[in-house]
Amino acid sequence: MKLKQFSWSKIMGVSAFFALFNSGISNAFLFKVLGVSGNVKLQVKGQVSNLRPGTKLETGQVLIIENGYCGLMHANGKILEIKTPGSFPAANLAKSITGNSKTKVSDKYLEYVLGQLSKAEEKDMETNIRKYMDVPGSVQRGSSKPNTGNAASIYVDLFSSNQIMQTPYFISWTPITGSKGYEVSLLDRFDETVMLRKSDSAFIEVDFSKLPTQADESYKLVVTSPATGSKSVKEYIMNVVAHADLGLQTDDSAATNMVNGMICEEKHFFLDAIKYYEKASRQEPSVESYSEALSKLKSKLVKK
Protein backbone atom coordinates (compact mmCIF):
# COMPACT_ATOMS: atom_id res chain seq x y z
CA MET A 1 0.00 0.00 0.00
CA LYS A 2 1.53 3.21 -1.15
CA LEU A 3 0.32 6.25 0.75
CA LYS A 4 1.51 9.79 0.53
CA GLN A 5 1.21 11.28 4.01
CA PHE A 6 1.32 14.96 4.88
CA SER A 7 1.72 15.71 8.53
CA TRP A 8 -0.65 18.43 9.70
CA SER A 9 -0.30 20.21 13.00
CA LYS A 10 -1.07 18.75 16.37
CA ILE A 11 -3.56 21.39 17.15
CA MET A 12 -5.58 20.17 20.09
CA GLY A 13 -5.06 18.80 23.56
CA VAL A 14 -6.85 15.63 24.64
CA SER A 15 -9.91 17.45 25.98
CA ALA A 16 -10.26 19.64 22.90
CA PHE A 17 -9.84 16.60 20.68
CA PHE A 18 -12.78 14.78 22.24
CA ALA A 19 -14.78 18.00 22.37
CA LEU A 20 -14.40 18.32 18.61
CA PHE A 21 -15.45 14.73 18.05
CA ASN A 22 -18.55 15.26 20.15
CA SER A 23 -19.46 18.58 18.53
CA GLY A 24 -21.96 19.21 15.76
CA ILE A 25 -19.09 19.52 13.28
CA SER A 26 -18.03 15.92 13.60
CA ASN A 27 -19.56 12.76 15.02
CA ALA A 28 -17.22 9.79 15.47
CA PHE A 29 -15.64 10.05 12.02
CA LEU A 30 -12.02 9.40 11.16
CA PHE A 31 -11.62 11.30 7.88
CA LYS A 32 -13.44 13.77 5.67
CA VAL A 33 -13.03 13.54 1.89
CA LEU A 34 -11.42 16.58 0.25
CA GLY A 35 -11.51 15.41 -3.34
CA VAL A 36 -11.77 12.34 -5.56
CA SER A 37 -11.24 11.44 -9.18
CA GLY A 38 -11.53 8.24 -11.16
CA ASN A 39 -13.12 5.07 -9.80
CA VAL A 40 -13.23 5.59 -6.02
CA LYS A 41 -15.87 3.92 -3.87
CA LEU A 42 -16.83 3.47 -0.24
CA GLN A 43 -17.94 0.18 1.27
CA VAL A 44 -20.34 0.49 4.21
CA LYS A 45 -21.74 -2.70 5.77
CA GLY A 46 -21.22 -4.59 2.53
CA GLN A 47 -22.85 -1.90 0.38
CA VAL A 48 -20.60 -0.14 -2.14
CA SER A 49 -21.29 3.36 -3.49
CA ASN A 50 -19.40 6.11 -5.27
CA LEU A 51 -17.37 8.33 -2.95
CA ARG A 52 -18.02 12.07 -3.09
CA PRO A 53 -16.30 15.10 -1.55
CA GLY A 54 -17.47 15.92 1.96
CA THR A 55 -18.20 12.30 2.89
CA LYS A 56 -16.98 11.18 6.28
CA LEU A 57 -15.10 7.90 6.72
CA GLU A 58 -15.81 5.98 9.90
CA THR A 59 -14.46 2.89 11.61
CA GLY A 60 -15.64 -0.24 9.82
CA GLN A 61 -15.85 1.43 6.42
CA VAL A 62 -13.51 0.59 3.54
CA LEU A 63 -12.16 2.93 0.87
CA ILE A 64 -11.84 1.19 -2.51
CA ILE A 65 -9.71 2.68 -5.28
CA GLU A 66 -9.55 0.89 -8.62
CA ASN A 67 -8.01 3.64 -10.69
CA GLY A 68 -8.16 7.10 -9.18
CA TYR A 69 -7.21 9.57 -6.50
CA CYS A 70 -8.55 10.40 -3.05
CA GLY A 71 -7.55 13.29 -0.79
CA LEU A 72 -8.49 12.91 2.88
CA MET A 73 -8.34 15.09 5.97
CA HIS A 74 -8.15 13.33 9.33
CA ALA A 75 -10.24 14.65 12.21
CA ASN A 76 -7.02 15.87 13.87
CA GLY A 77 -6.15 17.97 10.82
CA LYS A 78 -3.58 15.74 9.13
CA ILE A 79 -3.83 15.17 5.38
CA LEU A 80 -3.52 11.96 3.40
CA GLU A 81 -3.45 11.34 -0.36
CA ILE A 82 -4.01 7.90 -1.87
CA LYS A 83 -3.18 7.38 -5.53
CA THR A 84 -2.71 3.61 -5.89
CA PRO A 85 -5.35 0.89 -6.34
CA GLY A 86 -6.44 -1.14 -3.36
CA SER A 87 -8.87 -1.56 -0.48
CA PHE A 88 -8.14 0.62 2.54
CA PRO A 89 -10.04 0.14 5.81
CA ALA A 90 -10.60 3.56 7.37
CA ALA A 91 -9.24 2.32 10.70
CA ASN A 92 -5.98 1.25 9.06
CA LEU A 93 -5.66 4.60 7.31
CA ALA A 94 -6.09 6.32 10.67
CA LYS A 95 -3.32 4.19 12.16
CA SER A 96 -1.01 5.21 9.31
CA ILE A 97 -1.21 8.84 10.47
CA THR A 98 1.86 8.93 12.67
CA GLY A 99 4.43 11.43 13.90
CA ASN A 100 4.12 14.98 15.14
CA SER A 101 3.68 17.91 12.83
CA LYS A 102 5.98 20.91 12.99
CA THR A 103 3.40 23.19 11.45
CA LYS A 104 0.86 24.79 13.75
CA VAL A 105 -2.73 25.69 13.01
CA SER A 106 -5.28 26.97 15.49
CA ASP A 107 -8.44 25.10 16.44
CA LYS A 108 -10.71 27.57 14.65
CA TYR A 109 -9.14 26.85 11.25
CA LEU A 110 -9.55 23.11 11.64
CA GLU A 111 -13.16 23.56 12.72
CA TYR A 112 -13.77 25.82 9.74
CA VAL A 113 -12.47 23.29 7.20
CA LEU A 114 -14.30 20.39 8.82
CA GLY A 115 -17.43 22.50 9.02
CA GLN A 116 -17.32 23.31 5.29
CA LEU A 117 -16.82 19.65 4.46
CA SER A 118 -19.80 18.80 6.68
CA LYS A 119 -21.91 21.33 4.78
CA ALA A 120 -20.98 19.59 1.57
CA GLU A 121 -22.10 16.25 2.91
CA GLU A 122 -25.33 17.63 4.30
CA LYS A 123 -26.25 19.13 0.92
CA ASP A 124 -25.43 15.82 -0.82
CA MET A 125 -23.21 17.45 -3.44
CA GLU A 126 -21.85 14.95 -5.94
CA THR A 127 -18.94 16.88 -7.37
CA ASN A 128 -18.32 20.13 -5.49
CA ILE A 129 -17.65 20.60 -1.81
CA ARG A 130 -17.71 24.37 -2.28
CA LYS A 131 -20.82 24.94 -4.36
CA TYR A 132 -22.77 26.51 -1.51
CA MET A 133 -19.87 28.32 0.17
CA ASP A 134 -20.32 32.07 -0.12
CA VAL A 135 -17.33 34.39 0.02
CA PRO A 136 -17.91 36.88 2.84
CA GLY A 137 -17.85 40.54 1.95
CA SER A 138 -18.24 42.41 -1.29
CA VAL A 139 -15.59 41.82 -3.92
CA GLN A 140 -15.05 42.88 -7.50
CA ARG A 141 -12.74 41.77 -10.26
CA GLY A 142 -12.13 42.89 -13.83
CA SER A 143 -13.29 41.12 -16.92
CA SER A 144 -10.92 38.76 -18.70
CA LYS A 145 -12.12 39.89 -22.14
CA PRO A 146 -10.13 42.48 -24.13
CA ASN A 147 -11.53 45.97 -23.88
CA THR A 148 -11.97 47.47 -27.32
CA GLY A 149 -14.81 49.92 -26.78
CA ASN A 150 -13.92 52.08 -23.80
CA ALA A 151 -10.43 53.53 -23.73
CA ALA A 152 -10.95 54.80 -20.18
CA SER A 153 -11.56 51.38 -18.65
CA ILE A 154 -8.91 48.88 -17.66
CA TYR A 155 -10.27 46.13 -15.46
CA VAL A 156 -7.58 44.74 -13.18
CA ASP A 157 -7.85 41.15 -11.95
CA LEU A 158 -8.04 42.24 -8.33
CA PHE A 159 -10.69 42.62 -5.69
CA SER A 160 -11.78 46.12 -4.78
CA SER A 161 -9.92 45.68 -1.49
CA ASN A 162 -7.13 43.12 -1.29
CA GLN A 163 -5.63 41.77 1.91
CA ILE A 164 -2.17 40.52 0.99
CA MET A 165 1.05 39.25 2.55
CA GLN A 166 4.60 40.50 2.09
CA THR A 167 5.18 38.25 -0.93
CA PRO A 168 5.23 38.59 -4.73
CA TYR A 169 1.91 38.61 -6.60
CA PHE A 170 1.23 38.42 -10.32
CA ILE A 171 -1.27 41.11 -11.28
CA SER A 172 -3.05 41.04 -14.63
CA TRP A 173 -5.64 43.19 -16.37
CA THR A 174 -7.69 43.44 -19.54
CA PRO A 175 -5.51 44.12 -22.57
CA ILE A 176 -6.36 47.33 -24.41
CA THR A 177 -6.40 47.39 -28.22
CA GLY A 178 -3.74 49.79 -29.50
CA SER A 179 -1.80 49.89 -26.26
CA LYS A 180 1.98 50.04 -26.63
CA GLY A 181 2.64 49.27 -22.99
CA TYR A 182 1.29 49.85 -19.49
CA GLU A 183 2.32 51.67 -16.34
CA VAL A 184 1.51 50.29 -12.88
CA SER A 185 1.62 52.66 -9.93
CA LEU A 186 1.30 52.15 -6.19
CA LEU A 187 0.25 55.19 -4.18
CA ASP A 188 0.49 55.53 -0.41
CA ARG A 189 -2.12 57.09 1.87
CA PHE A 190 -0.85 60.54 0.94
CA ASP A 191 -1.18 59.76 -2.78
CA GLU A 192 2.60 59.75 -3.12
CA THR A 193 3.92 57.30 -5.68
CA VAL A 194 5.97 54.58 -3.97
CA MET A 195 6.32 52.36 -7.03
CA LEU A 196 6.11 52.90 -10.78
CA ARG A 197 6.64 49.94 -13.08
CA LYS A 198 6.26 49.49 -16.84
CA SER A 199 5.12 46.38 -18.66
CA ASP A 200 4.79 45.52 -22.33
CA SER A 201 2.20 42.85 -21.50
CA ALA A 202 -1.09 42.94 -19.58
CA PHE A 203 0.48 41.56 -16.41
CA ILE A 204 3.28 42.25 -13.99
CA GLU A 205 4.79 40.78 -10.83
CA VAL A 206 4.89 43.03 -7.77
CA ASP A 207 6.95 42.00 -4.74
CA PHE A 208 5.28 43.62 -1.76
CA SER A 209 8.16 42.67 0.54
CA LYS A 210 10.39 45.21 -1.23
CA LEU A 211 8.31 48.33 -0.86
CA PRO A 212 10.15 51.31 0.67
CA THR A 213 7.56 51.72 3.41
CA GLN A 214 6.78 49.51 6.36
CA ALA A 215 4.19 46.73 6.38
CA ASP A 216 0.64 47.04 7.66
CA GLU A 217 0.18 49.79 5.10
CA SER A 218 -2.52 50.34 2.51
CA TYR A 219 -1.74 51.29 -1.07
CA LYS A 220 -3.76 52.19 -4.12
CA LEU A 221 -2.89 50.37 -7.33
CA VAL A 222 -3.52 52.08 -10.67
CA VAL A 223 -2.88 50.77 -14.19
CA THR A 224 -2.68 53.10 -17.19
CA SER A 225 -2.00 52.82 -20.91
CA PRO A 226 -0.22 56.03 -21.94
CA ALA A 227 -0.64 55.38 -25.66
CA THR A 228 -4.43 55.12 -25.48
CA GLY A 229 -5.15 57.24 -22.43
CA SER A 230 -6.79 54.26 -20.76
CA LYS A 231 -6.86 53.98 -16.99
CA SER A 232 -7.96 51.34 -14.52
CA VAL A 233 -11.65 51.66 -13.75
CA LYS A 234 -10.83 52.25 -10.10
CA GLU A 235 -8.00 52.50 -7.60
CA TYR A 236 -7.59 49.02 -6.17
CA ILE A 237 -6.74 48.92 -2.48
CA MET A 238 -3.81 46.70 -1.43
CA ASN A 239 -3.68 46.12 2.34
CA VAL A 240 -0.28 44.67 3.24
CA VAL A 241 -0.33 42.54 6.40
CA ALA A 242 3.02 42.18 8.16
CA HIS A 243 2.35 39.00 10.08
CA ALA A 244 -0.36 36.64 8.90
CA ASP A 245 -0.11 33.57 11.13
CA LEU A 246 -2.54 31.25 9.38
CA GLY A 247 -0.80 27.98 10.26
CA LEU A 248 -0.56 27.01 6.62
CA GLN A 249 0.90 23.65 5.71
CA THR A 250 4.19 23.64 3.80
CA ASP A 251 3.86 20.26 2.05
CA ASP A 252 3.21 20.88 -1.63
CA SER A 253 0.38 18.46 -2.41
CA ALA A 254 -2.96 19.06 -4.06
CA ALA A 255 -4.92 18.18 -0.92
CA THR A 256 -2.73 20.42 1.22
CA ASN A 257 -3.03 23.31 -1.22
CA MET A 258 -6.80 22.86 -1.20
CA VAL A 259 -6.92 23.15 2.60
CA ASN A 260 -4.51 26.09 2.59
CA GLY A 261 -6.75 27.83 0.08
CA MET A 262 -9.80 27.28 2.28
CA ILE A 263 -8.01 28.80 5.27
CA CYS A 264 -6.80 31.81 3.26
CA GLU A 265 -10.29 32.35 1.89
CA GLU A 266 -11.84 32.18 5.36
CA LYS A 267 -9.40 34.87 6.57
CA HIS A 268 -10.06 37.04 3.48
CA PHE A 269 -6.64 36.51 1.87
CA PHE A 270 -8.50 35.92 -1.39
CA LEU A 271 -5.55 36.34 -3.76
CA ASP A 272 -3.58 33.75 -1.79
CA ALA A 273 -6.59 31.45 -1.76
CA ILE A 274 -6.75 31.69 -5.55
CA LYS A 275 -3.05 30.81 -5.81
CA TYR A 276 -3.49 27.71 -3.64
CA TYR A 277 -6.63 26.60 -5.50
CA GLU A 278 -4.81 27.07 -8.81
CA LYS A 279 -1.93 24.89 -7.60
CA ALA A 280 -4.29 22.18 -6.38
CA SER A 281 -6.12 22.23 -9.72
CA ARG A 282 -2.87 21.98 -11.68
CA GLN A 283 -1.58 19.11 -9.54
CA GLU A 284 -4.80 17.09 -9.77
CA PRO A 285 -6.73 18.51 -12.74
CA SER A 286 -9.27 15.67 -12.74
CA VAL A 287 -10.45 16.40 -9.17
CA GLU A 288 -13.53 18.52 -9.69
CA SER A 289 -13.80 19.73 -6.09
CA TYR A 290 -10.37 21.38 -6.36
CA SER A 291 -11.02 23.14 -9.67
CA GLU A 292 -14.53 24.13 -8.60
CA ALA A 293 -13.18 25.68 -5.41
CA LEU A 294 -11.22 28.00 -7.69
CA SER A 295 -14.13 28.73 -10.02
CA LYS A 296 -16.47 29.30 -7.07
CA LEU A 297 -14.20 31.98 -5.62
CA LYS A 298 -13.72 33.63 -9.00
CA SER A 299 -17.46 33.57 -9.64
CA LYS A 300 -17.89 35.89 -6.66
CA LEU A 301 -15.92 38.54 -8.48
CA VAL A 302 -18.24 41.03 -10.08
CA LYS A 303 -17.26 41.85 -13.66
CA LYS A 304 -18.51 45.26 -14.67
N, C-alpha and C positions, 0 to 999 in steps of 0.2 A: 504494500500500500504506500503510494507516494503522496505525501501531503506537503503542502507548502504552508508553513506556520508563520504567523506574524504576531509577535508578542506585543499585546496592548498593555496599558498601564494597570498596575494593581491599585485600584482606585477606591476601594472600600474596606473598612474593617469588618470583622465578623458580624457585628450587629447590623451594620448598614447593608451588608450582603444579604442577610436573611430578610431584612426589611424590604429590600428591593424585590426579592422573590415573592414576598407576600403582598406586594402592592398591586394596584390596578394595572400597572404597566406590564407586569409579568406574572405568570402563575405556573410555577413548577416547570418551566421550560429550560432547555439547555442551550439552544441556539435560536437565532432568528436568521432568516434567509435574506441576504442582501441582493443577490442577483443570480440568475441561472441562464444557461443557454444549452441548446442541444437536447438530448434525451436524458432528462433527469427526473426521477420519480421518488415518491415517498411511500414506504410500506407501513401501514398502521393496522395492527391486528389482522394481518393477512391480506388486507385490501391495499391495492397499489393504485396511486393516482399521480397525475402530473404535479410537479413541485412548482410553486409560484413564489415570487418575492413577497416577503412579509410573513410567510408561514413560520410557525415555531416548531422546533424539533424537540421532542420529549424523550425521556427514558422509555425504552421498549420499541421505539420507532427505528426504521432502517432507511438510510439514504441510498438510493440505487442510481449509479451513473453508468450508462452504456457508452455514450459518446458525447461528452459535454463538459460543462463547467459549472461549479457551484461556489459562491462566496457566502461565508457564514460569519456571524458575529456571536460570540459566546455571551452568556448573561453577565459575565464579569468584564466584558469589554474587549476581550482578545479576538483576533480575526484569523480565520482559517480559509484557505482556498484549496479546492479539490479539483484536479484536472484529469485524473486518470480513471479508467473504468473500474467498477467494483461495487460491492455492497458494504456499506459503512454504518454499523449500529451507532446511533446517536451517543450512547453511553461510552463507546470506545473512542469516538471522536473527542468527547469531553475529557477523557483520560489523557489524550494526546496533547492537550493544552498544558504544557509544563513550563517551568522557569518563571522568573520574575521579570517584569518589564522595566526598562529604564526610563520610559517615557511616561509622564504623568498627565492625567486628565481628570477634571473634577467630576463629582457625582452628577451634577446637573447636565453635563454634556452627554454622559452615558444614558441618563434617563430620557433625554431629548431624542437621541437616536432610536432607542428601544421604543419610545412612545410613537415615533413616526412609523416604525415598522409595524407596530401594533395597529395603527390606523389603517395601514395597507391591508392587513389581514382582515380587519373588521369590515372593510368595504369590499372584500372579495375581489381584489383587482388581479387580473390574470397576468398582466405584463408590466405594470408600472407602479412601483411603490411610492411614487411621488405625485401621482395624478391629482390628488386632492390636497396637496400641500401648498398653501398660499404663501407668497413671500410677504413678510410684514412691511408696511410702509409703502409710500408712493415712489415709484422709480420710473425713469424714462431712458430710452436708448434710441440712437439714430437708426435710420433705415439703412439696409445693406445695398439698396439699389442705387446706381449712379444718378446723380442729380443733374438733369440737363435743362430744367425749366426755370429754376430760380437761383440766380447767381449769388444771392445774399444768404443762402442756406447751406451750411455744411453740417450734417448730422454726425456727431462723434459717437462711437460705440462705447459710451459711458452712461452711467446713471446720472441723474441730476445732481445727486450728492453721493460721493464715493468715499467710503471708509477704507483706507489702504494701509499697508505696512511699509516699512522702510526697505523696500525691495524693488527690483526692476519690474516694470509693467509694459507690455506692448499695447499701444493705443492706436486704433484705426478709425477711419471715418469714410464717409461717402466720397468717392472720387468725383471731381468736377470736370466736365468736358471743357477743354481748352486751357486747363490749368498747366502751368509750366513748373510747378513746385508749390510747396506749402511751408508756412511758418507756424510753429507751435510755441505758444508763450505761456508761462506760469506767472501769475501775479500774486503778490502777497496781500495782506489785509489792507495795506495802504495803497494798493494798486500800483506798486513798484514792481517792475519786471525782474524776476529772480532767475529766469531761464528763458532763452530764446534759441530754438533749434530749427533747422531747415531740413526738409525731406523732399526728395523727388517723387516718392510714392505716397500712397494714402495710408501710411502707417509710420510709426516711430516707436522706439523703445526709450522710456524715461526711467532712470534710476533714481528713485526718491530717497535713497540713502546718501546721495551726493549733493543734495541741495545745500546752499550756503547758510541757510537758517536752521534753527533747531527743530526737533520733531515736535509732535503735538501742535502742529500748525495747520492752518487751512489755506489753500491756494485756489485760484481760479484759473482754469485751463481754457485757452482760446486757440482755435485753429483758423488760419486765414489763407487765402489764395491770392497773392498780390497781382498776378496776371489777370485775373477775372474780377477782382474786387469782392470775392466771396468771403464770407465769415461764418464761423460756427453759429448755429441758431441760438445758442445761449452760452453763458459762462458756466462751465462745469466745475463744481466744487470738489476739491480733492482734500480730504481730511486725513492727514498723516498721523498715525498712531505710533508712539515710540515703543511701547511695550504691549504686545498683544499675546498674552499667555493663554493660548487656546488648548494646550495639551495635545497638539497635533502629532500624529504618528509619523515616523520618518521612513518606515519601510515603503518602498516604491512598488506597491501592487495595486491592481485595479480595485479590489475590495477596500483596501486602506484609503486610496484616493477618494473613493466614494464616500466613506465615513468622514474623512477630512473635509470634503466639500459640504457635507451636511452640517458639520459644526461651524464652518465659516459662514454658511448661509444663515444659520440660526443667530449668529452674532453680528450679522449685517456686513460681513466682509464679502460682498457679493462678487467682486472681481476675482478674489482668491477662490471662492467657491466655483466659479466658472472654470478657472484654470484646473482645479482638481477634477471636476466632472469631465473636462475635455481629456485629461490624462487617462481617467478610468475608461472612457469611451474608446480612446485609441488603443489601450492595452487589451480590452475585451470588446471589440466592436459588435459582437453578436449578442451581447447581454443588453436587452432592451431597457431594463430598469436603470442602467448606468447612463445610456444615451438619452433616455427620456428625463432623467434628472436634470441634464443639461438643457434640453429643449423646454422643460417646464420653467426653469429659471429665466431663460431668455424670452419665453412667451409673456412674462410679466413686464417686459420692457416695452413701454408705449412708443410706437413709431409714428411720429407726426411730422 
